[in-house]
Amino acid sequence: MKSLIYMLTALSVFGLAFWAYRENYATQQVLRDTQQLRREIGTAQLRLGVLRAEWAYLNRPERLMQLAELNFDRLGLLPLRADQFGRIDEVAYPPEPESALPLEIVNGVDVSNIGQEQNP
């Protein structure tokens, strides 16, 4: 009986050692994947910063005015002026639909007593 218990104990130790070995390597792989993802995120953030800087550079008002003047004959673009911009209070918002108004309940039904016996 003792040998059976020793054998089961030894098998459980081997099984736990094998499981710990596999978990160790799985954890190391996840850590490597995480580091790789962090490097990719950093690279993407740098690239995004460069793209934002290029976008800001290309959308300078003086550059856009020069482009509008250069291409006036072909495109009919007019130079930007301050009076072309409006204020927020000048924006016409669409009216609210009538379905958004609260509905009036007509001929309501009392459902709190449905299914109960009525006493005469």
N, C-alpha and C positions, 0 to 999 in steps of 0.2 A: 504494500500500500504506500509505503514511504517512497519507493522508487517511482511510482506513478505521480505522486505529488511533486517530486523533484523534476521529473520529466516535463510535467505541465508548467511548472515554474520556469524551467529553462526555455521551453518553447515560447512562453509569454514574454520573457526577456528578449529573446531573439526577434520576436514579432514587433515589440516596442522599439527595439534598436533599429530595425528595418524601417519602421514608420518614421522615426525621428530622422533617420538618414534622408529619406525622401522629402520630408517636410523642410529640412535644412536646405536642400538644393532647390526646392520649389520657392522658398523664401528668397534665396539669393537671386534666382531668375526674376522674381517680381521686383526686387530692388534694382537690378540692372535695367529692366523695362521702365521703371519709374524714372531713373536717371536719364535714360534716352528720351523719354517724353518731356522731361523738364528742359533738356537741351533743345529739343524741337520747339517747345513753347517759347524759350528765350530767343531762338533764331526768328521765329515768326513775329515776336514782338518787335525785334529790331527792324525787320523788314517792314512791318506796319508803320513804325516811326518814320522810316525813310519815305514810304509812300505818302504819309500825311504831310511831310515836309515838301515833297515834290508837288503835291496837290495845292498846298498853300502858295508855293512859288509860282505855279502855273496860273493860279486864279487871282493874282495881284490885280487890283483895279486899273493901274496904269497900263499893264500889259494887255488886259482885255480891251481897254479903250484904243490902244494902238492896233490891235487885231481888228476891231470894229471899223476903224478908219481905213485900214489897208484893204479890207474886203468889202467896203461899202458898195462898190460897183457890182460885184458878183452877188452878194447876199442881201444887200439893202439894209444892213444893220446900222443902227444909229448909235452914236456914243452914249455912254451912260451919263445921266445927269441926276442931281439930287432930287429934283422935282418929280422924277419918275417913281419914286418910292412913296408909299402911302403909310398911314397910321393904322393901328389896330382897330380904332373905333370906326374906321371907314369901311371895314370889311362887312359885307352883307351876309349874314348867316341864314341858312334856310329855316323856314318856320317849322315848329314842332308838328309832327303829324297828329291828326285828330285821334288816332288810336292810342296815343300816349295819355290822353285825358282820362280821368277816372270814370269808370262805367257806373251808371245808375242802376241799382237793382230794383226790378219791378216784379211783383207777384212772387216774393220769396217763399220758400218751403221750409218748414221747421223739421229738421231731420233728427233732432235729438230724441224724439219719441218713436221713431220708426223701429219696428221689430219688437216693441214691448206691448204687452197686452193692455188694452184700454179698459179702465174700470168705468162702468156706467154710473 
